């Protein structure tokens, strides 16, 4: 049963009085309202990211495994559970602990309710604008907005463009946006009322010769690299950094004419030119690099005051301060799925940024009234598809979630479905970090399933693979996830495996992390033997099988009830003292 608003406020007030909440989140009034705080400085910059087209309030379990190694060991965002709460001084029994961690997740979810929802987010954004001044605020969206739901898929992201226009997004960049193909991306950007910026996406030279559209044919930029904004008499430069590995992590066939990259040297040149020519009081980067990459980039590139980041879905209550030769860069990441609104107030002067205040505000949908106009739009968007979205598939006794470096219970359901429906020995499913959570006792609907699988390359496959090929796939993904150099990390989590177990040592070197591969019956996987493997979401050539949601929906309807038993996480070595692993 959800607690009342009075009880909710009482818990926050008690935690604040005991010094258990971060000072920036303790309310300044007697009611203990976390959404109230004294205004500070000259301008307010707000930030959402990785909403993945989630229009409605939802459950989303944060990871209990988010490992960091080398410089990232014990550093945000690689803290989970009680280690996270201790680092930030948050009470384990508070609504904030529920928003930020997986500690006592089911009990907390039942107590504090859902988060997010664009109508509730709109209420909070309007409040943050109104209390500071409309002419002093900007709202950034750092991407992964147009993908992740049935309605986004069926409208090619137009539903999300429309709600972001109503929300008041001023500047955005992208990642999954690019998986709708170039013509759709261009049409959606034209529909968007704000600015789409990306300094690191360029049109290939041969494509330029063929007349492919570019923002600037001289530089080759496919999109506007940056935009200047004036707020309260202060000039702010906003540079865009789209996901640099889009053609590797997603099918290049959707975007054959564009190149992507971190483009560190060109970014430094751009920052220098902006500061010399435009003389802004603040330079910010809206980035879809992922937080570890942004932290390294902040060391390598001078002159950026704040990085508002996305991609890795990290909910980080305080900015990470990076020192470089030009001073300090603040690196933030605002979680995912519309659960949070980042709010940064900056004090500016002739020398640039003087001081700041930051809050990462959870969007508690039980505590924020839905904004009527946004709610009306969402209802209209969903209406044509409501019967399909609400189709029941099965019930569950198991908490179904996705996020976690090595495992996710909804991923196990997907792998079980792939094996069962394709008579396969092994199933492989991508370790996407998007996908909402279903509580025990709930009915799994088609909408829940689409929130796990809805994308533009959902086709399934069945093929023979050698044991060596399977190991190579696992090693490659593990290196992407655990490479000590952030510039070689592409985000996401470990590929999910069904019908097979293995041992992983994330601290080992390339090609040495994966060992002891065994089928579910205990038979060792031999490098030279072939195995029947089912999967989906191929990045290379397009597969010909049915969409994965049809496979899983058929499986769930036949199954009727989900009750997962047993330990399906790979055996993990050398992580016993890692604060990125919740210690039992």
Residue pairs with C-beta under 8 A, 6 or more apart in sequence:
1 110
1 111
2 110
2 111
2 112
2 113
2 366
3 11
3 111
3 112
5 366
5 367
8 95
8 112
8 364
8 366
8 367
9 31
9 32
9 33
10 32
11 93
11 94
11 95
12 21
12 27
12 32
12 33
12 34
12 94
12 95
12 96
13 27
13 30
13 31
13 32
15 21
15 90
15 91
15 93
15 94
15 96
16 25
16 26
16 27
16 32
18 91
19 89
20 89
20 90
20 91
20 94
21 89
21 90
21 91
21 94
21 96
22 88
22 89
22 90
22 317
22 318
24 37
24 317
24 318
24 357
24 358
24 359
25 34
25 96
25 317
25 359
25 361
26 34
27 33
27 34
27 35
27 36
27 37
28 36
28 37
28 38
29 36
34 96
34 361
34 362
35 124
35 127
35 361
35 368
37 357
37 359
39 131
39 132
39 345
40 345
40 347
40 355
40 356
40 357
41 345
41 346
41 347
41 348
41 355
41 356
41 357
42 136
42 231
42 232
42 234
42 346
42 347
42 348
43 136
43 137
43 138
43 231
43 232
43 234
43 236
43 282
43 345
43 346
43 348
44 128
44 129
44 132
44 136
44 137
44 138
44 343
44 344
44 345
44 346
45 137
45 138
45 140
45 236
45 284
45 306
45 308
45 343
45 344
45 345
45 346
46 125
46 128
46 129
46 137
46 138
46 139
46 140
46 341
46 342
46 343
46 344
47 139
47 140
47 141
47 142
47 286
47 308
47 332
47 334
47 341
47 342
47 343
47 344
48 121
48 139
48 140
48 141
48 142
48 169
48 334
48 338
48 340
48 341
48 342
49 141
49 142
49 143
49 144
49 288
49 308
49 309
49 310
49 311
49 333
49 334
49 335
49 336
50 142
50 143
50 144
50 145
50 310
50 311
50 313
50 335
50 336
50 337
50 433
50 434
51 116
51 118
51 141
51 144
51 145
51 148
51 160
51 336
51 337
51 338
52 144
52 145
52 147
52 148
52 149
52 176
52 336
52 337
52 434
52 451
53 145
53 146
53 147
53 148
53 149
53 151
53 152
53 157
53 159
53 160
54 116
54 117
54 118
54 148
54 149
54 337
54 338
54 436
54 451
55 117
55 118
55 149
55 151
55 159
55 163
55 378
55 381
55 382
56 116
56 117
56 378
57 113
57 114
57 115
57 116
57 117
57 120
57 365
58 114
58 115
58 116
58 117
58 337
58 338
58 436
58 437
59 109
59 114
59 115
59 436
59 437
59 438
59 439
60 115
60 116
60 336
60 337
60 339
60 401
60 403
60 436
60 437
61 102
61 105
61 109
61 399
61 401
61 403
61 437
62 80
62 100
62 101
62 102
62 315
62 403
63 80
63 102
63 403
63 404
63 405
64 80
64 81
64 102
64 404
64 581
64 582
65 80
65 404
65 405
65 406
65 407
65 580
65 581
65 582
66 77
66 78
66 79
66 80
66 314
66 404
66 405
66 580
67 78
67 405
67 482
67 506
67 575
67 578
67 580
67 581
68 74
68 75
68 77
68 78
68 292
68 578
68 580
69 482
69 484
69 506
69 507
70 484
71 484
72 78
72 292
72 486
73 578
73 579
73 580
74 578
74 579
74 580
75 320
76 87
76 291
76 314
76 316
76 318
76 320
77 291
77 292
77 312
77 314
77 315
77 316
77 333
78 578
78 579
78 580
79 87
79 579
79 580
80 101
80 102
80 579
80 580
80 581
80 582
81 101
81 102
81 103
81 582
81 583
82 92
82 101
82 103
82 582
82 583
83 579
83 580
83 582
83 583
84 90
84 100
84 101
84 579
85 91
85 92
85 97
85 100
85 101
85 103
87 579
88 100
88 317
88 318
90 96
90 97
90 100
90 317
91 97
92 103
92 104
95 108
95 112
95 362
95 364
96 362
97 103
97 108
98 104
98 105
98 108
98 109
98 111
98 112
99 112
99 115
99 315
99 339
99 340
99 362
99 364
100 315
100 317
100 362
102 582
105 399
106 399
106 439
106 440
109 437
109 439
110 439
112 364
112 366
113 364
113 365
113 366
114 365
114 366
115 337
115 338
115 339
115 362
115 363
115 364
115 365
116 337
116 338
116 339
116 363
116 365
117 338
117 363
117 365
117 370
118 163
118 167
118 338
118 374
118 378
119 370
119 371
119 372
119 374
119 375
119 378
120 363
120 364
120 365
120 368
120 369
120 370
120 371
121 167
121 338
121 341
121 363
122 166
122 167
122 370
122 371
122 373
122 374
123 368
123 369
123 370
123 371
124 341
124 361
124 363
124 368
125 139
125 167
125 168
125 341
126 371
128 137
128 341
128 343
129 137
129 139
129 168
132 345
133 232
135 231
135 232
136 231
136 232
137 231
138 170
138 171
138 229
138 231
138 236
138 238
139 167
139 168
139 169
139 170
140 169
140 170
140 171
140 172
140 238
140 284
140 286
140 308
141 164
141 169
141 171
141 172
141 173
141 194
141 286
142 172
142 173
142 286
142 287
142 288
142 308
142 309
142 310
142 311
142 334
143 172
143 173
143 174
143 175
143 176
143 177
143 242
143 243
143 288
143 310
143 311
144 174
144 175
144 176
144 177
144 288
144 310
144 311
144 336
144 434
145 157
145 160
145 164
145 172
145 174
145 176
145 177
146 152
146 156
146 157
146 160
146 161
146 174
146 176
146 177
146 180
146 188
147 153
147 157
147 176
147 177
147 179
147 180
147 434
147 454
147 455
147 456
148 176
148 434
148 451
148 454
149 447
149 450
149 451
149 454
150 385
150 388
150 389
150 446
150 447
150 450
150 454
151 159
151 381
151 382
151 385
151 389
152 159
152 160
152 454
153 450
153 454
153 455
153 456
154 385
155 381
156 180
156 184
156 188
157 177
157 180
157 184
157 188
158 188
158 191
159 381
161 188
161 191
161 192
162 191
162 377
162 381
163 374
163 377
163 378
163 381
164 172
164 192
164 194
165 191
165 192
165 193
165 194
166 373
166 374
166 377
167 374
169 192
169 193
169 194
170 194
170 195
170 229
171 194
171 195
171 196
171 197
171 227
171 229
171 238
171 240
171 286
172 192
172 194
172 195
172 196
172 197
172 240
172 286
173 196
173 197
173 198
173 240
173 241
173 242
173 286
173 287
173 288
174 185
174 196
174 198
174 242
174 243
174 288
175 242
175 243
175 246
175 288
175 310
175 311
176 250
176 455
177 185
177 188
178 185
178 242
178 243
178 246
178 250
178 254
178 255
178 258
179 250
179 251
179 254
179 455
179 456
179 457
180 188
180 254
180 456
181 254
181 255
181 456
182 254
182 255
182 257
182 258
185 255
186 213
189 196
189 223
195 224
195 227
195 238
196 223
196 224
196 240
197 223
197 224
197 225
197 226
197 227
197 238
197 239
197 240
197 286
198 221
198 222
198 223
198 224
198 225
198 240
198 241
198 242
199 221
199 225
199 226
199 239
199 240
199 241
199 263
199 266
199 267
199 270
200 240
200 241
200 242
200 244
200 260
200 261
200 262
200 263
200 266
200 267
201 221
201 222
201 223
201 242
201 258
201 259
201 260
202 214
202 219
202 220
202 221
202 222
202 258
202 259
203 212
203 213
203 214
203 220
203 221
203 222
203 257
203 258
203 259
204 212
204 257
204 258
204 259
205 220
207 256
207 257
207 258
208 214
208 217
208 220
212 257
213 222
214 220
214 221
214 222
215 221
215 222
215 223
215 224
215 225
219 225
222 258
223 240
223 242
224 240
225 239
225 240
225 270
226 237
226 238
226 239
226 240
226 270
226 274
227 237
227 238
228 235
228 236
228 237
228 238
228 278
228 280
229 235
229 236
229 237
229 238
230 236
234 281
234 282
234 348
235 278
235 279
235 280
235 281
235 282
236 280
236 281
236 282
236 283
236 284
237 274
237 275
237 278
237 280
237 282
237 283
237 284
238 284
238 286
239 267
239 270
239 271
239 274
239 283
239 284
239 285
239 286
239 304
240 285
240 286
241 262
241 267
241 285
241 286
241 287
241 288
241 289
242 260
242 288
243 249
243 260
243 288
243 289
243 311
243 491
244 260
244 261
244 262
244 263
244 289
244 293
245 260
245 490
245 491
246 255
246 260
247 255
247 258
247 259
247 260
248 490
248 539
249 490
249 491
249 492
249 539
250 457
250 539
251 457
251 538
251 539
251 540
251 542
252 539
253 542
254 456
262 289
262 293
262 297
262 487
264 297
264 300
264 301
267 285
267 297
267 301
268 300
268 301
268 302
268 303
271 283
271 301
271 302
271 303
271 304
272 303
274 280
274 283
275 283
275 303
281 348
281 349
281 350
281 352
281 353
282 305
282 306
282 346
282 348
282 352
282 353
283 303
283 304
283 305
284 304
284 305
284 306
284 307
284 308
285 294
285 297
285 304
285 306
285 307
285 308
286 307
286 308
287 293
287 294
287 297
287 307
287 308
287 309
287 310
287 311
288 309
288 310
288 311
289 297
289 309
289 311
290 309
290 310
290 311
290 312
290 486
290 489
290 491
291 309
291 311
291 312
291 314
291 316
291 320
291 331
291 333
292 312
292 486
292 489
293 486
293 487
293 489
294 307
294 309
294 331
294 333
295 320
295 322
295 331
295 486
296 485
296 486
296 487
297 307
298 304
298 307
298 322
298 324
298 329
298 331
299 322
299 324
300 324
301 324
302 324
302 325
302 326
303 326
304 329
305 328
305 329
305 330
305 346
305 352
305 353
306 319
306 329
306 330
306 331
306 332
306 344
306 346
306 353
306 356
307 329
307 330
307 331
307 332
308 332
308 334
308 342
308 344
309 331
309 332
309 333
309 334
310 333
310 334
311 491
312 333
312 433
312 491
313 333
313 335
313 336
313 337
313 403
313 433
313 434
314 333
314 335
315 333
315 334
315 335
315 336
315 339
315 340
315 360
316 332
316 333
316 334
316 360
317 360
318 358
318 360
319 330
319 331
319 332
319 344
319 356
319 358
320 330
320 331
320 332
321 328
321 329
321 330
321 331
322 328
322 329
322 330
322 331
330 344
330 356
330 358
332 342
332 344
332 358
332 360
334 340
334 341
334 342
334 360
335 360
336 433
336 434
337 434
337 436
338 363
339 362
339 363
340 360
340 361
340 362
340 363
341 360
341 361
341 363
342 358
342 359
342 360
342 361
343 358
343 359
343 360
343 361
344 356
344 357
344 358
345 356
345 357
345 358
346 353
346 355
346 356
347 353
347 354
347 355
347 356
348 354
382 389
388 446
389 445
389 446
389 447
389 450
390 445
390 446
390 447
391 445
391 446
392 443
392 444
392 445
393 443
393 444
393 445
393 446
393 448
393 449
393 553
393 556
393 557
394 443
394 444
394 556
394 557
394 559
394 560
394 561
394 562
395 441
395 442
395 443
395 444
395 560
395 561
395 562
396 438
396 440
396 441
396 442
396 444
396 561
396 562
396 563
397 440
397 441
397 561
397 562
397 563
398 409
398 440
398 562
398 563
398 564
399 409
399 437
399 438
399 439
399 440
400 409
400 410
400 413
400 437
400 438
400 444
400 448
400 562
401 408
401 409
401 410
401 435
401 437
401 438
402 408
402 410
402 411
402 432
402 433
402 434
402 435
402 437
402 452
403 433
403 435
403 493
404 493
405 481
405 493
405 494
405 506
405 580
406 493
406 494
406 504
406 569
406 570
406 572
407 496
407 568
407 569
407 570
408 431
408 435
408 493
408 496
409 564
410 435
410 437
410 438
410 452
411 429
411 431
411 496
412 496
412 498
412 564
412 568
413 552
413 555
413 556
413 562
413 564
414 427
414 429
414 452
414 453
414 496
414 548
414 552
415 427
415 428
415 429
415 496
415 497
415 498
415 499
416 427
416 498
416 555
417 551
417 552
417 554
417 555
417 556
418 424
418 427
418 429
418 460
418 498
418 534
418 535
418 536
418 548
418 551
419 425
419 426
419 427
419 498
419 499
419 534
420 555
421 534
421 551
421 554
421 555
422 460
422 462
422 532
422 534
422 551
423 532
424 462
424 499
424 532
424 533
424 534
425 499
425 500
425 519
425 531
425 532
425 533
426 465
426 470
426 497
426 498
426 499
426 500
426 519
426 531
426 532
426 533
426 534
427 496
427 497
427 498
427 499
427 533
427 534
427 535
428 473
428 495
428 496
428 497
428 498
428 533
428 534
428 535
429 495
429 496
429 497
429 498
429 535
429 536
429 537
430 492
430 495
430 496
430 536
430 537
431 477
431 481
431 492
431 493
431 494
431 495
431 496
432 492
432 493
433 491
433 492
433 493
434 451
435 451
435 452
436 448
436 451
436 452
438 444
438 448
444 556
444 562
446 549
446 553
449 549
449 552
449 553
449 556
450 549
452 552
453 536
453 547
453 548
453 549
453 552
454 549
455 537
457 537
457 538
457 539
457 542
458 536
458 537
458 547
458 548
458 549
459 536
459 537
459 538
459 542
459 543
459 544
459 545
459 546
459 547
459 548
460 534
460 535
460 536
460 543
460 545
460 546
460 547
460 548
460 551
461 534
461 535
461 536
461 538
461 543
461 544
461 545
462 532
462 533
462 534
462 545
463 532
463 533
464 530
464 531
464 532
464 533
465 530
465 531
465 533
466 527
466 528
466 529
466 530
466 531
467 517
467 525
467 526
467 527
467 528
467 529
467 531
468 527
468 528
470 500
470 517
470 525
470 531
470 533
471 514
471 517
471 525
471 527
473 495
474 494
474 495
474 497
474 502
474 504
474 514
474 517
475 510
475 511
475 513
475 514
477 492
477 494
477 495
478 494
478 504
478 506
478 513
478 514
479 488
479 510
479 513
480 488
480 489
480 490
480 492
481 489
481 492
481 493
481 494
481 506
482 506
482 507
482 513
483 489
483 510
494 504
494 570
497 570
499 519
499 520
500 517
500 518
500 519
500 520
500 525
501 516
501 517
501 518
501 520
501 570
501 571
502 514
502 515
502 516
502 517
502 518
502 570
502 571
503 514
503 515
503 516
503 570
503 571
503 572
503 573
504 513
504 514
504 515
504 570
504 571
504 572
504 573
505 512
505 513
505 515
505 572
505 573
505 574
506 513
506 572
506 574
506 575
507 573
507 574
507 575
508 574
516 571
517 524
517 525
518 524
518 525
519 525
519 531
525 531
536 543
536 545
536 548
536 551
537 548
545 551
556 562
572 581
575 581
576 583
